[in-house]
Every structure is written in C-alpha cells, then in structure tokens.
Amino acid sequence: MIVTARFAKRFVMRWGIAGSLSGGMALLLLGAMLLAFGELFLQPSLLSFVAPMWIIAIGIVLATAVTANGALDAFGDMTGTAARSTPASRASSSALLEPCSCFCSGATAPGRSWAMSV
C-alpha cells in the first residue's frame, strides 16, 4: 500500500478520477475473485492468500486516492462561502462555550489555578 500510495498521483494524472476509481474497484473485485479461488481450489500458502490481499490493497489505495476529490468536486464553486464571523456570532458562540470553561489546579502551585476552556 505504501509503494502504491507513492505513485497514486501519477496514476490519477494519467487515468483521471473516474478511471482511477474504476481501476481501484476492478482490482478489488479481481483480488476478491483470486482470494475465493485460492480458498476453494489451492492449498493454504503465501500465493493463495497474501498475493490476492496485495492486489486488494492496491485497489484500496487507488480508490481512496480519488474518492474525496470526486465527492467534493461538485462543490468547487462554493469555495470560501462559509459564514463569516460577526460580533453577534462570536458573542453567541462564546455564550455556548461558557458553561464548558473550568479551572484546573492539579498541576500548579498551591493556591494558584489556571483557567482552561474545554
């Protein structure tokens, strides 16, 4: 997985988001079929178990390398449109956090405490 992740950017640049996701899913299915075949027809060995798991791991890397970008791609035109902090919103948020503030005096000198907000 580490080696594949190192080259995932090149794969995505070459195949695009849809191609990388399709390739990753195809490798997941191929690995699952090889794993099932090995469990049914081969003796337990490195070849019958670990090799299909490597193929599955490569498929996971290729699929996860593009899923967040593909899911967020439709929202690219909304970048930077989050609500800005106004004095009224800061006052309301500090009022919400006020019950969470406490004093911590365990690790300080006797008679001295530090305010801590949780």
Short mmCIF file of the C-alpha atoms (twelve columns), coordinates in Angstrom:
data_MODEL
# 
_entry.id   MODEL 
# 
loop_
_atom_site.group_PDB 
_atom_site.id 
_atom_site.type_symbol 
_atom_site.label_atom_id 
_atom_site.label_alt_id 
_atom_site.label_comp_id 
_atom_site.label_asym_id 
_atom_site.label_seq_id 
_atom_site.Cartn_x 
_atom_site.Cartn_y 
_atom_site.Cartn_z 
_atom_site.pdbx_PDB_model_num 
ATOM 1   C CA . MET A 1   0.000   0.000   0.000   1 
ATOM 2   C CA . ILE A 2   2.815   2.391   0.820   1 
ATOM 3   C CA . VAL A 3   4.530   1.851   -2.518  1 
ATOM 4   C CA . THR A 4   1.261   2.270   -4.419  1 
ATOM 5   C CA . ALA A 5   0.370   5.418   -2.477  1 
ATOM 6   C CA . ARG A 6   3.726   6.860   -3.500  1 
ATOM 7   C CA . PHE A 7   2.712   6.599   -7.166  1 
ATOM 8   C CA . ALA A 8   -1.037  7.295   -6.782  1 
ATOM 9   C CA . LYS A 9   -0.658  10.887  -8.012  1 
ATOM 10  C CA . ARG A 10  0.824   9.672   -11.288 1 
ATOM 11  C CA . PHE A 11  -1.995  7.168   -11.755 1 
ATOM 12  C CA . VAL A 12  -4.642  9.814   -11.105 1 
ATOM 13  C CA . MET A 13  -2.990  12.250  -13.506 1 
ATOM 14  C CA . ARG A 14  -2.875  9.570   -16.211 1 
ATOM 15  C CA . TRP A 15  -6.328  7.995   -15.716 1 
ATOM 16  C CA . GLY A 16  -8.338  10.807  -14.108 1 
ATOM 17  C CA . ILE A 17  -10.686 10.498  -11.148 1 
ATOM 18  C CA . ALA A 18  -13.204 8.176   -12.813 1 
ATOM 19  C CA . GLY A 19  -10.502 5.954   -14.289 1 
ATOM 20  C CA . SER A 20  -8.640  5.631   -11.006 1 
ATOM 21  C CA . LEU A 21  -11.827 4.787   -9.135  1 
ATOM 22  C CA . SER A 22  -12.837 2.241   -11.772 1 
ATOM 23  C CA . GLY A 23  -9.369  0.701   -11.761 1 
ATOM 24  C CA . GLY A 24  -9.331  0.526   -7.970  1 
ATOM 25  C CA . MET A 25  -12.726 -1.168  -7.878  1 
ATOM 26  C CA . ALA A 26  -11.683 -3.583  -10.625 1 
ATOM 27  C CA . LEU A 27  -8.593  -4.529  -8.605  1 
ATOM 28  C CA . LEU A 28  -10.756 -5.040  -5.516  1 
ATOM 29  C CA . LEU A 29  -13.002 -7.415  -7.449  1 
ATOM 30  C CA . LEU A 30  -10.056 -9.201  -9.043  1 
ATOM 31  C CA . GLY A 31  -8.418  -9.679  -5.661  1 
ATOM 32  C CA . ALA A 32  -11.664 -10.986 -4.167  1 
ATOM 33  C CA . MET A 33  -12.078 -13.488 -7.013  1 
ATOM 34  C CA . LEU A 34  -8.462  -14.655 -6.683  1 
ATOM 35  C CA . LEU A 35  -8.888  -14.975 -2.922  1 
ATOM 36  C CA . ALA A 36  -12.054 -17.053 -3.355  1 
ATOM 37  C CA . PHE A 37  -10.370 -19.214 -5.990  1 
ATOM 38  C CA . GLY A 38  -7.360  -19.753 -3.741  1 
ATOM 39  C CA . GLU A 39  -9.529  -20.669 -0.760  1 
ATOM 40  C CA . LEU A 40  -11.570 -23.159 -2.777  1 
ATOM 41  C CA . PHE A 41  -9.005  -24.833 -5.004  1 
ATOM 42  C CA . LEU A 42  -5.480  -24.229 -3.643  1 
ATOM 43  C CA . GLN A 43  -3.628  -25.275 -0.533  1 
ATOM 44  C CA . PRO A 44  -3.128  -22.512 2.056   1 
ATOM 45  C CA . SER A 45  0.071   -20.721 1.130   1 
ATOM 46  C CA . LEU A 46  1.593   -17.324 0.555   1 
ATOM 47  C CA . LEU A 47  0.491   -17.389 -3.063  1 
ATOM 48  C CA . SER A 48  -3.115  -18.335 -2.348  1 
ATOM 49  C CA . PHE A 49  -3.757  -15.802 0.434   1 
ATOM 50  C CA . VAL A 50  -1.268  -12.951 0.590   1 
ATOM 51  C CA . ALA A 51  -0.953  -12.253 -3.144  1 
ATOM 52  C CA . PRO A 52  -4.710  -11.560 -3.562  1 
ATOM 53  C CA . MET A 53  -4.586  -9.370  -0.460  1 
ATOM 54  C CA . TRP A 54  -1.807  -7.315  -2.069  1 
ATOM 55  C CA . ILE A 55  -3.996  -6.812  -5.134  1 
ATOM 56  C CA . ILE A 56  -6.890  -5.768  -2.889  1 
ATOM 57  C CA . ALA A 57  -4.605  -3.320  -1.059  1 
ATOM 58  C CA . ILE A 58  -3.558  -1.730  -4.349  1 
ATOM 59  C CA . GLY A 59  -7.232  -1.385  -5.281  1 
ATOM 60  C CA . ILE A 60  -7.979  0.283   -1.941  1 
ATOM 61  C CA . VAL A 61  -5.189  2.807   -2.477  1 
ATOM 62  C CA . LEU A 62  -6.334  3.668   -5.999  1 
ATOM 63  C CA . ALA A 63  -9.959  4.045   -4.918  1 
ATOM 64  C CA . THR A 64  -9.330  6.081   -1.776  1 
ATOM 65  C CA . ALA A 65  -6.867  8.365   -3.542  1 
ATOM 66  C CA . VAL A 66  -9.723  9.921   -5.527  1 
ATOM 67  C CA . THR A 67  -12.912 9.449   -3.506  1 
ATOM 68  C CA . ALA A 68  -12.708 12.697  -1.512  1 
ATOM 69  C CA . ASN A 69  -11.829 14.739  -4.600  1 
ATOM 70  C CA . GLY A 70  -14.617 13.158  -6.590  1 
ATOM 71  C CA . ALA A 71  -17.168 13.673  -3.832  1 
ATOM 72  C CA . LEU A 72  -16.213 17.317  -3.289  1 
ATOM 73  C CA . ASP A 73  -15.770 18.214  -6.957  1 
ATOM 74  C CA . ALA A 74  -19.364 19.405  -7.339  1 
ATOM 75  C CA . PHE A 75  -18.862 21.955  -4.553  1 
ATOM 76  C CA . GLY A 76  -15.763 23.627  -6.019  1 
ATOM 77  C CA . ASP A 77  -17.649 26.792  -6.979  1 
ATOM 78  C CA . MET A 78  -18.655 27.355  -3.337  1 
ATOM 79  C CA . THR A 79  -15.116 27.654  -2.023  1 
ATOM 80  C CA . GLY A 80  -14.785 30.454  0.505   1 
ATOM 81  C CA . THR A 81  -18.507 30.988  1.001   1 
ATOM 82  C CA . ALA A 82  -18.624 29.876  4.642   1 
ATOM 83  C CA . ALA A 83  -20.342 32.247  7.046   1 
ATOM 84  C CA . ARG A 84  -18.003 34.909  8.294   1 
ATOM 85  C CA . SER A 85  -17.616 35.520  11.976  1 
ATOM 86  C CA . THR A 86  -19.528 38.639  13.042  1 
ATOM 87  C CA . PRO A 87  -19.524 40.217  16.515  1 
ATOM 88  C CA . ALA A 88  -23.006 38.781  17.112  1 
ATOM 89  C CA . SER A 89  -21.954 35.249  16.143  1 
ATOM 90  C CA . ARG A 90  -18.812 35.485  18.292  1 
ATOM 91  C CA . ALA A 91  -20.909 36.551  21.280  1 
ATOM 92  C CA . SER A 92  -23.337 33.679  20.802  1 
ATOM 93  C CA . SER A 93  -20.549 31.134  20.367  1 
ATOM 94  C CA . SER A 94  -18.751 32.301  23.494  1 
ATOM 95  C CA . ALA A 95  -22.037 32.088  25.394  1 
ATOM 96  C CA . LEU A 96  -22.353 28.497  24.264  1 
ATOM 97  C CA . LEU A 97  -18.838 27.660  25.422  1 
ATOM 98  C CA . GLU A 98  -19.070 29.478  28.742  1 
ATOM 99  C CA . PRO A 99  -20.535 26.502  30.664  1 
ATOM 100 C CA . CYS A 100 -17.618 24.386  29.399  1 
ATOM 101 C CA . SER A 101 -14.882 26.507  30.953  1 
ATOM 102 C CA . CYS A 102 -13.349 25.263  34.166  1 
ATOM 103 C CA . PHE A 103 -10.371 25.800  36.424  1 
ATOM 104 C CA . CYS A 104 -7.505  23.365  36.546  1 
ATOM 105 C CA . SER A 105 -5.430  23.458  39.696  1 
ATOM 106 C CA . GLY A 106 -3.943  19.969  39.875  1 
ATOM 107 C CA . ALA A 107 -0.528  20.675  38.332  1 
ATOM 108 C CA . THR A 108 0.061   24.172  39.667  1 
ATOM 109 C CA . ALA A 109 1.479   25.620  42.847  1 
ATOM 110 C CA . PRO A 110 -0.799  25.615  45.926  1 
ATOM 111 C CA . GLY A 111 -3.311  28.450  45.837  1 
ATOM 112 C CA . ARG A 112 -2.799  29.053  42.134  1 
ATOM 113 C CA . SER A 113 -5.054  27.871  39.308  1 
ATOM 114 C CA . TRP A 114 -5.080  28.180  35.528  1 
ATOM 115 C CA . ALA A 115 -8.235  28.817  33.569  1 
ATOM 116 C CA . MET A 116 -8.860  26.209  30.932  1 
ATOM 117 C CA . SER A 117 -11.584 26.167  28.319  1 
ATOM 118 C CA . VAL A 118 -12.826 22.782  27.154  1 
# 
